[in-house]
Amino acid sequence: MTNPHRMSAVTPLGIMLLLGGLLAACDGASSSAEPDTIEVKVIVTPLANPRGVAVTADGGLLIAEAGTGDDAVDTVLHTGRFSKFFDRNNDGDYVDPGEVDPWFEHLPSYNAINIFATGRDEVSGPSDVLVLDDGRVFLSVDGGFEAMSLFEISSQGSMGRNLSQRSNMTGIGVDRLQRRLYVTESTLNRLTEIELDDAAQRVIVVFAPLDSGQQAVPAGLAVDPSTGEILVALFSGVAADGDGGFLPFVPGDAKVVRVDPETGTTTDEITGLTTAVDVAVDGAGNIFVVEMAAEPAELFVGTVDLFDPEADPRHGGYLRFSGKVTLYPAGGGPPKILADGLDSPTNITVGPDGALYVSVGQGTPGRPIPGPAGPVTIVGQVLRITGY
């Protein structure tokens, strides 16, 4: 059911938040209503395009990294990774020696600017991670074209079966009985169900184009624990600009929709968003939405060396340091911005204790970009948001 108070999103500029360096201070990333209660802390850094994060029963963090986007032919040179992190010294972060256990390395990684000539610095590879109550882990990997997989992994880190090789699965969720998975397939604009016992698949819905005619591009998803319905973030793809060209996305056209998994019936949950890339919901029904960027920015034209540390700072398709995380309360009331000025956030997870884990720093690691106070470089990090 559509909630009227969620039909529009607030888009103030907020206070710019510079996330760079080891455990850098997160300046001003809080709601203006309660500036002293919300804490945004960098807990893992540096990473190479962190995506999905999952909290395990023993307090560890499973983190998928899409890699550097190197497009290497030799699989040994692939930079996608999947690792388990532990806060072994209990200091609140996961950056000290011995706090990471690599599970899988040399996973696929590629950059859309090289494969699809988009002009945007967008890295793909390992995408999302999900942990079931019995400890089983599921990892989606976008290797481009035919190399797309959904792996089942044991709680000890042993690779099991590949449940799917269809499209690029950017989001993974599980039904309340933990008998079937739900995956968003961005390139096919659809939401698909996968049975865990026999891997049988069923398309739940193919999303229609958005208001300006652009592709819906379903990205992250979440399952509402109170209803079993699926919340899907529709990122917004390219759209015609009316002059024979294309816009990378249309600000305000992205949204979060609610889907009945049995019938495929879709209703708008939150509209007026821009680059809605992931969504999460807690046990109380509060919804958290990540928007990657507030508006389009300069594209790369022609051949470009994304790994040149001396290159001029460029946005690369999305306005850097304009992403945000917003809370939409279950009981109604105005949305509340929890963190603003984030550099290209991509994923959000609600931990067992209610803490939010947000991945930031999408793009070629180390590439010079414009920052709030001058040039900086892309740094992949995971943030923890508490006190909201």
C-alpha positions in Angstrom: 0.0 0.0 0.0 1.2 3.5 -0.8 2.0 5.6 2.2 1.1 9.3 1.4 3.9 10.7 3.6 6.4 8.9 1.5 5.4 10.3 -1.9 8.1 13.0 -2.1 11.7 13.2 -1.0 13.5 16.2 0.6 16.5 17.5 -1.3 18.4 20.2 0.6 22.0 20.7 -0.2 23.0 19.9 3.4 26.5 20.2 4.7 29.2 18.7 2.5 30.9 15.6 3.9 34.4 14.8 2.9 35.3 11.1 3.4 39.0 10.6 2.7 41.9 9.0 4.4 42.0 6.5 7.2 39.1 7.0 9.5 38.6 10.6 8.4 36.3 12.7 10.4 32.7 12.8 9.1 32.0 16.5 9.2 28.3 17.5 9.5 26.8 14.3 8.2 23.7 14.4 10.4 20.1 15.5 10.4 19.6 19.2 11.0 16.8 18.3 13.5 19.1 16.4 15.8 22.7 17.3 14.9 24.3 15.9 18.1 22.7 12.4 18.1 23.7 10.9 14.8 27.2 9.6 14.3 28.6 8.7 10.9 31.9 6.8 11.2 34.2 5.3 8.7 34.8 1.7 9.9 36.5 0.1 6.9 38.9 1.8 4.5 40.5 1.8 1.9 38.4 -0.5 -0.2 38.0 -1.0 -4.0 34.4 -0.2 -4.8 32.6 -1.7 -1.7 29.1 -2.9 -2.5 27.0 -5.2 -0.4 27.6 -5.6 3.3 26.2 -8.3 5.6 26.6 -8.7 9.4 27.2 -12.3 10.5 26.1 -14.0 13.7 29.6 -13.8 15.2 29.8 -10.1 14.7 31.8 -10.1 11.5 31.2 -8.1 8.4 31.0 -9.7 4.9 31.9 -7.1 2.3 31.8 -7.5 -1.5 34.2 -5.3 -3.5 33.6 -4.7 -7.2 37.3 -4.0 -7.6 39.2 -1.4 -9.7 37.4 -2.0 -13.0 40.6 -3.1 -14.6 38.9 -5.2 -17.3 41.8 -7.7 -17.2 41.8 -10.6 -19.6 43.9 -12.8 -17.3 41.6 -13.9 -14.5 44.5 -13.9 -12.1 44.6 -10.1 -12.5 40.9 -9.6 -11.6 40.4 -7.3 -8.7 36.9 -8.2 -7.4 37.0 -9.5 -3.8 34.8 -11.0 -1.1 36.1 -10.8 2.5 35.1 -11.2 6.1 36.1 -8.5 8.5 36.4 -8.8 12.3 36.9 -6.0 14.9 39.3 -8.2 16.8 40.6 -5.4 19.2 37.1 -4.1 19.8 38.0 -0.5 18.9 34.9 0.1 16.7 36.6 -0.3 13.3 37.9 -3.0 11.0 41.1 -1.4 9.7 43.8 -2.9 12.0 46.2 -5.6 11.0 44.7 -9.1 11.1 41.1 -7.8 11.0 40.3 -9.1 7.4 40.0 -12.7 6.3 40.0 -12.9 2.4 37.4 -15.4 1.3 37.6 -15.0 -2.5 39.9 -12.9 -4.6 40.4 -12.5 -8.4 36.6 -12.1 -9.0 35.5 -10.3 -12.1 35.7 -6.5 -12.3 35.0 -4.1 -15.2 34.2 -0.5 -15.9 31.1 0.5 -17.9 33.1 3.3 -19.6 35.2 0.7 -21.4 32.6 -1.9 -22.0 29.5 0.1 -22.9 31.1 3.6 -23.8 28.8 5.3 -21.3 31.3 8.1 -20.5 30.6 7.4 -16.8 33.2 5.9 -14.4 31.1 3.0 -13.1 32.8 -0.1 -11.8 30.9 -3.5 -11.6 31.9 -6.9 -10.1 30.8 -8.5 -6.9 27.5 -6.7 -6.1 25.5 -7.8 -3.1 25.7 -10.2 -0.2 23.0 -11.9 1.9 23.3 -14.1 5.0 20.5 -16.5 6.0 19.6 -17.5 9.5 21.3 -20.9 9.0 24.6 -19.1 8.1 24.5 -19.7 4.4 25.8 -16.8 2.3 24.8 -15.6 -1.1 26.9 -13.4 -3.3 26.0 -11.9 -6.7 28.8 -11.2 -9.2 28.4 -9.1 -12.3 31.3 -10.1 -14.6 29.7 -8.5 -17.7 27.7 -10.2 -20.5 27.8 -13.9 -19.8 29.8 -13.9 -16.6 27.0 -13.1 -14.2 26.5 -15.4 -11.2 24.7 -15.9 -7.9 26.8 -18.1 -5.6 25.8 -20.0 -2.5 28.7 -20.0 0.0 28.9 -21.9 3.4 29.2 -20.0 6.7 32.9 -21.1 6.7 33.6 -19.6 3.3 33.4 -22.6 1.0 32.0 -22.0 -2.5 28.9 -24.0 -3.4 26.4 -24.0 -6.2 25.8 -21.2 -8.7 22.0 -20.6 -8.6 21.8 -18.2 -11.5 23.6 -16.9 -14.5 21.0 -14.4 -15.7 21.6 -10.7 -16.2 23.4 -8.6 -13.6 21.9 -9.1 -10.2 22.5 -5.9 -8.3 20.3 -6.7 -5.3 19.5 -9.8 -3.3 16.8 -10.5 -0.7 15.0 -13.4 0.9 11.4 -14.1 1.7 10.3 -14.3 5.4 10.3 -18.1 5.4 13.8 -18.1 3.8 12.8 -20.5 1.1 13.3 -18.3 -1.9 15.5 -15.4 -3.0 14.5 -12.3 -4.8 17.0 -10.6 -7.1 16.9 -7.4 -9.1 18.2 -7.7 -12.7 19.1 -4.2 -13.7 19.8 -4.7 -17.4 16.5 -6.5 -17.9 14.5 -4.1 -15.7 13.0 -7.0 -13.7 12.5 -8.6 -10.3 13.0 -12.4 -10.2 12.3 -15.1 -7.7 14.7 -18.1 -7.2 13.7 -21.2 -5.2 16.4 -22.3 -2.8 15.6 -26.0 -3.0 15.9 -26.5 -6.8 17.0 -23.0 -8.1 13.8 -22.7 -10.2 13.2 -19.2 -11.4 10.2 -17.0 -12.0 10.0 -13.4 -13.2 7.8 -11.5 -10.7 7.6 -8.2 -12.6 9.2 -6.3 -15.5 9.3 -2.6 -14.5 7.8 -0.1 -16.9 9.8 3.0 -18.0 9.8 5.9 -15.7 8.1 9.2 -16.1 10.5 10.7 -18.6 10.7 7.5 -20.7 14.0 6.2 -19.3 14.7 2.6 -18.3 13.7 1.9 -14.7 17.0 0.1 -13.8 16.0 -1.7 -10.6 19.0 -1.6 -8.2 18.8 -2.5 -4.5 15.9 -4.2 -2.8 14.6 -5.0 0.7 11.9 -7.3 2.0 9.5 -5.7 4.5 9.5 -8.1 7.5 5.9 -7.2 8.5 4.3 -7.9 5.1 6.7 -9.9 3.0 6.4 -7.3 0.2 9.5 -6.3 -1.7 10.8 -2.7 -1.8 12.8 -2.0 -4.9 14.9 1.1 -5.7 14.5 2.2 -9.3 17.7 4.0 -10.1 16.6 5.6 -13.4 18.5 4.9 -16.7 19.1 7.0 -19.7 16.3 9.2 -21.2 16.0 11.1 -24.5 16.6 14.8 -24.0 14.4 16.0 -26.9 17.2 17.1 -29.1 18.3 13.7 -30.4 20.6 13.0 -27.4 20.4 11.3 -24.1 20.5 12.3 -20.5 22.2 9.9 -18.1 19.3 10.2 -15.6 16.6 12.7 -14.8 16.7 14.2 -11.3 13.4 13.5 -9.4 12.3 10.5 -11.6 13.9 7.8 -9.5 11.7 6.1 -6.9 11.1 3.2 -4.5 8.3 0.9 -5.3 6.5 -1.8 -3.3 5.9 -5.1 -5.0 3.6 -8.0 -4.1 5.8 -11.1 -4.7 2.9 -13.3 -5.5 1.1 -11.1 -8.1 3.8 -8.7 -9.2 1.5 -5.8 -8.4 3.6 -2.6 -8.0 2.7 0.6 -6.2 4.8 3.7 -5.7 6.2 3.9 -2.1 8.6 6.9 -2.3 8.8 9.2 -5.3 10.7 12.4 -6.3 14.1 10.7 -5.8 17.3 10.9 -7.8 19.6 7.9 -8.5 17.9 5.8 -5.8 20.4 3.0 -5.7 19.5 1.0 -2.6 16.8 0.6 0.1 16.6 -1.1 3.5 13.8 -1.6 6.0 14.0 -2.4 9.7 11.7 -4.5 11.9 9.7 -1.4 12.8 8.9 -0.6 9.2 11.3 2.4 8.9 12.6 2.7 5.4 16.1 3.9 4.5 17.0 5.1 1.0 20.4 5.7 -0.6 20.7 8.2 -3.4 24.0 8.0 -5.2 24.1 11.6 -6.6 22.0 14.7 -6.7 22.5 15.5 -10.4 24.4 14.6 -13.6 27.9 15.9 -14.1 30.5 16.0 -16.8 31.0 12.8 -18.8 34.3 11.5 -20.1 34.7 11.9 -23.8 36.9 9.7 -26.0 39.8 7.6 -24.7 40.7 8.3 -21.0 43.2 6.8 -18.6 41.2 6.4 -15.4 44.3 5.2 -13.5 46.4 8.4 -14.2 47.0 9.9 -10.8 48.0 13.2 -12.4 44.8 13.6 -14.4 42.6 16.6 -13.9 39.9 16.0 -11.3 36.7 15.0 -13.1 33.2 14.0 -11.8 32.8 11.3 -14.4 29.0 11.3 -15.0 27.7 11.8 -11.4 28.2 14.8 -9.2 30.6 13.6 -6.5 29.9 14.2 -2.8 26.2 14.7 -3.4 24.9 11.4 -2.2 22.7 10.9 0.9 20.9 8.5 3.2 17.3 9.4 4.1 15.0 7.8 6.8 11.3 7.6 6.0 9.6 6.9 9.4 7.2 4.0 9.6 4.6 6.0 11.5 4.5 8.9 9.1 6.1 12.3 9.5 8.7 14.1 7.4 11.7 12.3 6.0 14.9 12.7 7.9 18.3 13.0 6.2 20.8 10.9 8.2 23.9 11.6 6.1 24.5 14.1 3.3 27.3 15.0 1.0 28.5 11.4 0.6 30.8 10.5 -2.2 28.8 8.1 -4.5 27.2 5.8 -2.0 25.9 2.5 -3.4 24.6 0.1 -0.7 22.9 0.1 2.7 22.4 -2.6 5.3 20.5 -2.5 8.6 22.5 -4.4 11.3 20.9 -6.5 14.1 21.4 -3.6 16.5 19.8 -1.1 14.1 23.1 0.4 12.9 23.3 1.3 9.2 26.2 0.2 7.1 26.7 2.3 3.9 29.2 1.7 1.1 30.7 4.8 -0.5 33.3 5.7 -3.1 32.0 4.3 -6.4 34.5 4.6 -9.3 38.1 4.0 -10.1 40.0 3.9 -6.8 42.6 6.7 -6.6 41.2 8.7 -9.5 41.3 12.5 -9.0 37.9 14.0 -8.4 36.5 17.4 -7.3 36.0 17.5 -3.6 34.1 19.9 -1.3 37.3 21.8 -0.5 39.5 21.0 -3.5 40.7 17.9 -5.5 40.7 14.6 -3.7 40.9 11.0 -4.9 38.2 8.2 -4.9 38.4 6.1 -1.7 36.1 3.1 -1.1 34.9 2.9 2.4 32.1 1.5 4.6 30.4 3.9 7.0 28.4 3.0 10.1 25.5 5.3 11.0 24.1 5.2 14.6 22.1 7.5 16.9 19.3 8.3 14.6 
